[in-house]
Amino acid sequence: MSFLREYGLFLLETLTVVAAIVTVLVTVAVLVGRTARARRPDARGLRVRNLNRTFEDLGIALRSHTVPRKVAKAQARALRKQRKALDAKGPVTGAAEGPAGTAGTASGRPRVFVLDFHGDIRATEVAGLREEVTAVVSVARPGDEVVVRLENPGGTVHDQGFAAAQLLRVRSRGVRLVVAVDKVAASGGYMMACVADRIIAAPFAVVGSIGVITEIPNVFRLLERAGVEFEQVTGGEYKRTVTPFTQTTPAKREKLTEQVADIHALFKEWVATNRPQVDIERVATGEHWYGTRAVELGLVDELVTSDDYLLARAAEADLYSVRWTQGHRTARRLASLVSSLTSMTSADPLR
């Protein structure tokens, strides 16, 4: 009994330390954020980069080492002349649209807007994604395309769902949406990917995991043995079901299971609606597959990396990387860490 009491006290001390760490992280995040804002007042905003020129510059850099110097210089001069002529016709970013119904770039070619999304449990990059999508749909014309390079292993339902809803804004406006998965689009990540008109993936990218899981540690018995009583007052029979510090009854466990099953049903409906070609009962088992198998199951349309896809598109379209910069990256990462720690007992993670 003495051992259990000591263990209970140790557990409470551990929880106190964890709470203290979280408090320190929050404080540091706030202080770093304030310092960053003071040093970089203009760090927040939309950044647009011409990827065609990025690809060309890479070629120039390599040719300078692999072909005669005079030839490399002549090619670089010709390219600069071509760019200067194009710039004279309109903004490099293609901001000046042509008549309604045309692609409206200075070159007369369609545009491909490239967005990047790196997911975490709370989908913290959705704040930037919503700004990027708003910018793109406000200028997009028929013939334009949006490519999202997606890397997302999943997370909480409401956060992942909101990120997926942002991509749905693109498709609902008639703009072609392509999602490229080079590494992983699982669970909440696939919730986002399935919205696309076309999904491409690398051969060993992880795809699928259409399932729901909740993991909640329970220390009720240890607290009880240590003589610690945890009070919880709720209004509503199922305001709380299974929690870390209260006794889990069969009724509470049954209700939580029912809630998880309902989330899974909604997830399945979402995938089936946006990607009707898949056998939803076959793929909605919570399993994940690698790209090659994902193609066979209809979860992915084509095996190709985002690099090769964009290089091919660059031959016929103007490519623009669109990135909303929040600034204060250190503060955001700390905030994400704190958010992840506090989400460990969430009842609705998609992962």
N, C-alpha and C positions, 0 to 999 in steps of 0.2 A: 504494500500500500504506500509505503514511504517512497519507493521507487517511482510509482505512478504519479504521486504528488510532485516529486521533483521533475519528472518528465513533463507534466502539465505546465509547471512553472517555466521550464525551458522552452516549451512551445510558445507560451505567451511572450517570453522574452524575444524569441525569434520573430514572431509577428510584429512586435514593437520595433525591432531593428528594420524589418522590411518596410514598415510604415515610415520610419525615419528616412530610409534610403529614398523612397518615393518622394517624400517631402523635399529632400535635398535636391533631387533631380529636377523637380518642378521649379524650385527656386533658381537653380543654375540656368535652366532653360529660359526663365523670365529675364534674368540678368544678361545672359548672352544675347537674347533677342533685343533688349534695349540697347546694348552696346553696338550690336550690328546695325541697328536702325540709325544710331548716331553717326556711325562711320560711313554707312552706305545708304543715304537717304533715297537714292534713285535706283536701288537694286531691284525693286519690284516692277514688273512690267512684261510686255510681250516681246519676245525675241524671235526674229525671222531670219533664216539663213538659206541661201540658195544652194541646194545640194548638187545641182548640175555643176556649178563652179567648184564646189568642194571636190567632186570626182575628177574634174579636169585638172585641178591643182595637184592632185595626187599623181596623175599621169605625167604632168610636167616635171614634178620632182623626181620621178623615177627615170624619165627619159633623159634628164640632165646627167645621169650617171651611166646610161646604157647606149646612148647614140652619140655621134660626133658633136662636139660643142657647138659648132656653127649651125648644124641642123636643129639642135635643141633650141637655140636662140631664135632661129627663124620661125619655128613652130610656135614659140611663146609669143613672139611679136604678132604673128598672124591671129593668134587667139585673143590677144589684147585688143587688136583692131576690131575683131568681130564683136567683142564685148562692148567696146566703145560705141559701135554703130547701134547695137541693141539698146544700150542705155539712152541713146539719143531719142529713141522712139517712145520711151516711157520709163516709169520707175522700175528698178531692178526687181522689186518684190512683187510686181504685177498688181499693185494696189489700184491702178486705174482700170476699171472694168470697161469692157466694150458694151455694145448694145445688148439688151436683154436677149437671152437665148444663145449667146456666144461665150466662148471660154474667156475672152477678154484680157489676154496677156499681151505684152508688147510683142512677143514672138508669134502670136496667133495660135499658139499650141495650148492644149488643155493643161490644167494644173493639177498637181498631186501634192496635197498637204500631208506632211508626215508628223504624227504625234507619237510621243513616247510615254508609256505608263508603266511604272514599277510599283507593284502592289505590295501592301503589307496587311497585317490583321485588320487595321482600321481604315485601309484604303486612303491614307492621308494625302496622296497626290490628287485626289478627286477635286480638291479646291482649285488646283491649277488646270485640271482637265476641263472643268466647266467653263473657264475663261477661254481656253483654247478652242473648244467647240463653238462657243458663242462667236468668237472672232471668225472662224472658218465658215460657219453657216451664214454669216452676215454678208459674205462676199462670194460664196460658191455659186457657180453657174452650171448649167447642163454640160456634161462632158468632163467636169472636174471629178476628183477622187480624193478620198481620205484614207490614208494608211496608218493604222495604229500598231506600233511595235509594242506588243504586250508581254509583260513578264509579271505574273501574278499567281501565287500559290493559294490564294483564298483568304477568308477571314470572316468577320461578323456579317450577318445577313443584311442589315440595313445599310451598312457602309458599301458593301460590294454591290448591292442592288442599286444604290444611287449612282455608282460608277457606271454600271450597265445602262442605266437610264440616260446617262449623258451620251453614250454611243448611239442609243436609239434615236436621239435628237438628230443625228446626222442622217441616218437611214430614212427617218420619217419625212425628211425634206427632199427626198429623191436624190440625194448625193450618194454615189457608190462608196461603200465602206468595205475596206479590206483589213482584216486583222492578221498580223504576222506574229507567229509564236516561235521564237528561236530556242527558248528554254522551257518555260512552263506556263500553262494556262489551266489550272486545276481548280475545281470546285467554284469558288467565287470568281476565279479567273476565267473559267469556261462560261460562267453566267454572262460575263462581258463579251467573250469571243463569239458566242453563238448568235449575237445580234447582227453580225457582219453579213454582207452579201456573199463574201468569200473568205474562207479561212485557209491560210497557208502555214506550214510548220516545217521545222527542221526534222530530219529523220528520227532523232532521239529526243525531241521535245516531249515533255510530259503533258498529257491532255486528258480531260475527263474529270473523274472524281465527283460525279454528280450525286452528292450525298450530303448528309448533315450529321454533325456530331456535337455532343455537349459533354464536357468533362468537369465535374465539380468535386473537389476533395471534401471529405466530411470528417470533422474532428469532434463531433458531438460527444462521443463516448469518452474520449480523452478529457474533454472539459468537464464532463459529468464526474468522472473519477477524481479529478483534481478539485472538485467542489466549486467550479466556475459555472455560473448560470448566465446564459445569453438570452436577453429579452428581445422579443420581436413583436411589434404590434402592427397589424395590418387591417385595412378596411377592404373587404372583398375576399371571398373564400380562396381564390387562387392568385391573389396579388403576389405571393411568393410560393413557390413549390419546393424544390430541392435547393438547399443552401448549405454553405460549409459549416455553419455553427448550430443548426437546429436538427432535430431528429427527423429522419426521412420515413414517412409513413407510406404504406402501400398506395393510399389514395393520391398522395403528392407525387410519388414515382409514376403512377399511371397517368396523371395529368401531364407531367413533363414529357413522358413518352408520346402522348397524344399531340402535344405542341410540336415536338420534333418531327413527327410524322406529317403534320400539316405543313410545316415549312418545306419538307421534302416534296410533298405533293405540289406545292406552289413552284418549286424549283423545276420539277419535271414538266409542269405545264408551260413554264417560261421557255424551256429548251425546245419542247415540242412545237410551240407556236412559232418560234423564230427559226427553227431548223427542222421542218416537218419531214425531211428525208431520212432522219435517223429513226431506228427502232428504239423508242424511248425506254421500253421495259428492259431491253437488252443492255442499254448503256447506263441506265440510272441506278446502278447497283452500288455506287460508291467507289468502284474500281477506277484506276487510271491506266492509260495506255501510252505507249510511245508513238511518235508521229506515224511511222509506217503502219502500225496496226490501227491507228486512229483513222487513217484514210479508208481502210477496209470497212470500218464501222460507220463511215459517213460523218464522223465528228470533224474531220478535216477534209478540204477539197484537193489540196496539192502539196507535194513535198518540195519545198524550196525555201531557202533562207531569205530573210528580209533583204540582205545585201544584194543577192542576185536578182531578186524581184525589182528592187529600186534601180539597179543598174540597167536592167532591161527597159523599165519605164522611162528612164532618163533619155533614151534615144528618141522618144516620141512626145515627151511631156516636160513641162517645167516643174521641178521638184522644190518644195519649200519646207524646211523644218520649222515647225511652229511650236514654241515653248514658252509657257508662262512662268516667269521666274519669281518665286516667292521671296527670295533672299533669305538670309539668316538660316542657312542649311543646318548648321550645328544645332541651333535652337530647335529646329523642326525635328531633327533626328532624336534629340533628347525627349521632346514631347511625344514622339512616336513610341519610344522605349517605355515611357511612363504609361502611355495609353495601352501598350501591349501587356504590361504588368497588371494593370487594372482590368484588362479584358480576360484574364485567365479563367475567371469564373463566369464568363458570359454564357447564357443559355442558348445562344443561337449562332455558333460559329459554323461557317462553311469552309471546311478544310479536310 
